[in-house]
Amino acid sequence: MPRDRRAPTIAAASAAVLPLVLALCACSRPPLEPIDVGVLVPLTGSLSVWGVNTERGIRLAAEHVNAAGGVDGRRIRLLVEDSECKPETAVTVLRGWTARGDVPVVLGAICSSDVLAMAPIAERGEVVILSTGASNPAISDAGEFVFRNWPSDRIQGELTADYAYGRGLRNVAILFVDNAYGRGLEAVFGEHFGALGGALAVTPSESYTEGDGDFRAQLSRIAGSGADALYLPAYTREYPLILAQARELGLEIPIVASETFDDPATIERSGAAAEGVVFPSPASFDRSAPQGRAFVAAFERAYGEPPGITSDTAFDAMNIVAGAISAGARTGPEIRDFLNALEDYPGIAGVVEFDARGDAPKRIVFYSVSGGVATPLR
């Protein structure tokens, strides 16, 4: 069912979104009951890098909001839980929050399988999920309370197929992590690549279970298939192992990864095996713009290192929710209505505006690894 994008009664609205606060101030008010916001991210497991980045971005924004006096004198209190990127864990946590009845919004949930498992509970409990990194195409239809300021894999998968076909590749094999994230990209890529005139070298495509350590059987079948490239939607923990084993087996064909490869530590751990790997990723924020420089400086002061992938979308998500609360939204339905009416929010990660399916598209950029560094392709 299409979302109602009419302006909500709670505030003539989106213009009232809390401005970005990047300078701490010494405001103080009498203590009032805090406003609880759920934060559900994988702090352990294969996507812990993304989870830590996300939690830090959310926390930085909340701390700046609180330092500026909070929202109507009330502090934002983050309820941080580790999803482990396991749907059953995510569901258990969300059920606990919905049972409380005073957690109207959950931020973070960056694993697609987590978001899809949580969606029915969020719909019944009227709790908003605002994901800062989940990308499975099915999330677009997961429900009226599910939003994301991260692009759908339908965009990434089709653009990756366009990239491969445009470089003369016609017979591509796929090795993917067997969960909602990997299955979504495998399906979109395969469908679009076939529509362009390409073919999959191995059918059904090869897959692996998150946490596996030996991929030689799948890679051997790919090596014997005559594939002229490998498409690899995988997770950060497994990338170095897959790439090393592919090179050990003499698989020298081009490798195209997914946006999960956008992590300097993963590239470093992959070493020489990462050379030449191409991957797409949502366009990063402009670090040369004034608010981009201020964000980097604030992040480095807080954590001693520059922001990583999803730190910016997480920062934006927290500020958008703080804006909704500032405009009078206190319940899940009110926050949902605020997000539906939001227009042209000038976030760190770019302008945010949710479409009728709760998506906020972003531009995709392709990178290539050379000398251990990922640089944009032109």
Secondary structure as GFF3:
##gff-version 3
##sequence-region A 1 378
A	DSSP	three_ten_helix	14	16	.	.	.	ID=ss1
A	DSSP	beta_strand	35	41	.	.	.	ID=ss2
A	DSSP	alpha_helix	48	67	.	.	.	ID=ss3
A	DSSP	beta_strand	76	82	.	.	.	ID=ss4
A	DSSP	alpha_helix	87	100	.	.	.	ID=ss5
A	DSSP	beta_strand	105	108	.	.	.	ID=ss6
A	DSSP	alpha_helix	112	125	.	.	.	ID=ss7
A	DSSP	beta_strand	128	131	.	.	.	ID=ss8
A	DSSP	three_ten_helix	137	141	.	.	.	ID=ss9
A	DSSP	beta_strand	146	148	.	.	.	ID=ss10
A	DSSP	alpha_helix	153	166	.	.	.	ID=ss11
A	DSSP	beta_strand	171	177	.	.	.	ID=ss12
A	DSSP	alpha_helix	180	196	.	.	.	ID=ss13
A	DSSP	beta_strand	199	200	.	.	.	ID=ss14
A	DSSP	beta_strand	206	208	.	.	.	ID=ss15
A	DSSP	alpha_helix	216	223	.	.	.	ID=ss16
A	DSSP	beta_strand	229	232	.	.	.	ID=ss17
A	DSSP	alpha_helix	239	248	.	.	.	ID=ss18
A	DSSP	beta_strand	255	257	.	.	.	ID=ss19
A	DSSP	three_ten_helix	259	261	.	.	.	ID=ss20
A	DSSP	alpha_helix	264	270	.	.	.	ID=ss21
A	DSSP	three_ten_helix	271	274	.	.	.	ID=ss22
A	DSSP	beta_strand	278	282	.	.	.	ID=ss23
A	DSSP	alpha_helix	290	303	.	.	.	ID=ss24
A	DSSP	alpha_helix	311	326	.	.	.	ID=ss25
A	DSSP	alpha_helix	332	341	.	.	.	ID=ss26
A	DSSP	beta_strand	345	347	.	.	.	ID=ss27
A	DSSP	beta_strand	350	352	.	.	.	ID=ss28
A	DSSP	beta_strand	364	370	.	.	.	ID=ss29
A	DSSP	beta_strand	373	376	.	.	.	ID=ss30
###
